[in-house]
């Protein structure tokens, strides 16, 4: 592509567009010119190369990409999913299912960009519009038919998906999250609704979610206990369930994963494809990722919202077990209001809890823990800020038929402490210490 928004990627003859993001692109216009940019698109300033001054550089970029590259990607069948929880697992399950059925599908989301395997990590759940076009062009070059994409509320609100058309749109659920950005639940809903204005064939909506009515359209089919795709006869111990009276067995653990599979079944049914493939699907990295230790289970999961934490602990409660030990922290510089909610859920639902660092980022870890302990009236916990030591302690506590949950980071292989990124992988740490 001949247009860039990162001055470091500019080569001779490129157009550089200065986006006003967190790191204002106008600071790097001279670097882009030095690297060979023949033209710059800006909102302010004067430069010695051909210059296009516009009111909104992001809007210019969206229009430029659409005018110059949309024809190349327009035949890709995009499936977009939004919702607070379940996006990563469900999208990855759809990606797996279609490929198992011989239909070439790519995945774009929290755990990266996948074609037949992981191609690269991504900085955001939903990348910026320029990177999305780059990924979609790569899909075209690899003869991909479908692309399943996580569509975050941030991305929808920041217009990262403008002028893209989706064949199918999916809504999973909506719970309290990202209000540090959206400020109100109403704004959060409005951001997510934007996906459904881009859908041309059908939307799939969870009929059991309290916010479902905000997402139902004329082209909607529902899934859930009373949906068009009706879920029944859930047996969590045997991992079986029925959809419209057809029985399925799964490798996955938990009721929330049955809902994730229900989405896949509904979508495959709409595409007139074999739904029994769901019985062979596995969770993505860092989602209900199981490590066995003697007669105990260690489960690594990305759960980092109150709803997700509640769902995973209640899911494993359905398994035969003795004690549930939960290791959990909260991210720094994010949603401080949810910290005491998460810690209360962990302590109320677990036999024992170890509070530790997640990603403190630039925040004092002790302040995060203090927020988590606010008004907490349970005493079945201890604090070990060093995450590796916390995991080691949790492993040492395992006796027989116990379950250790390591929550919050999942697939992430880093920690950010005092603004510095360090390598850290929960699963790697678990395996090293069992």
Steps between C-alpha positions, in 0.01 A plus 500: 500500500627847417356678805637477854410640842827388663802706395730203570330297228520769233704421189580718202189622320252427780226731624521569874178583686540664840229357723407674823511190718642470853840555341431786257631415153580865436808455720642259242432675171865604460612143573262374231640753249854396592405137430373589155138612525410684181175637640365571850144532620465726803260710704760767583850616404698575182752271330733495200332204327157484341257563785128430532342688789168358619266550797518133604793279394329182620196569284733567205672165562171311512388654170840446335509134598143447383559673165831326428478156663141404580446343158783257579341381827128537433447128428623394844208391719547679830346371824517752785434436867454744785415461869678531832596135543536201271626675186842338485390144571195513273684661208784250533249212510336632181844527338579140598162363393503652151855383435416149622214501250742588219398867479797734522449743786725753673472640852577854620478573871646510849735205455629617161460446127452140388485345156575127516707583809592808701663754271558787740398663828291817490523807722122531528207257501381683188789667316498847346337526158831504307620179666160339443532569127853356502374183670200470268724538193716221641184290532418563134852398399451173690162419340308546824120494468386602850657730759367490856587812697461619858346847491579688821294791625811720485555415133138564409496830686834608349378425144762229439240296310346781296382406149560127554207271426425190708292206379421388855509684833491332842414638846602289801423700813553832669629550853679779684837562332699776329304774674828682557479571125126500424398669830141367490337167418290685240814610312637145525180363344499764223858410405417130469181570305710647218603152387142408419463793262771339287340154467346399168369146557418408862575592858515241778395624845510330841135490606599440864690826541320787673615747232385287203228743390762764416647267237201327343435608139270382221774263387564352847489136602533423870675232699455401864260321732205645306666597172449391141790270580373364829743369760385226738603194704838639608708240685825666606655190653454291185545809280188438295218731392221527245425764238154474345486141634828395336757371752863613503799395706793736555860502618450842656428575866229729631158639418651813346681282247174325414364846412812562290438171316133589460604803294712275278212256455260782410741651248587164338130421478434830323784416260348152444814329633554195722461607863640178650848642438461692828567179689863508381576863583750616763536827692745764378826560689439645846128416511419217742851371427539186714820362654473178702699451821456162664127482578456877482406742223676831433299727271646813339247751373485862380196580720550862607148639543255434784269303271780289353647423844158399631429279201827312508494431874138387487580285197777309673281460809290266287799267469577244765746671729619550855630860528507788250802728537495819292794724408387839376603864462365810326659708227645842575378822336167331420146477646584537869131471596490131404789400729301446823227326299749250357671432832165447673392253230832314528486473881128415512524229234842347580630313801818706500630799302847637433496865391792590277618732225331486162637785285551793739621707205583843645295462817632410846413129555423569866232749397340238274493246783361765734210557257442124478479470878259793539198385707604136457356309795655162413828384649581194287783672313861607508701751297809402299578781256767303311289304252745211462520454878120515516471224239761287680309541829174401328661187356646408839154523658352235268410179679262258327219577255568873544466762227742792468377792290761743368293789369547828317779462248423185301693508173703812590872434532597820676447718805523878504638625832594866551444549128761237408398188305645173632463149362253302710280209395255340746496161330877494461534584869255228601673231292841601635385461859286186502 
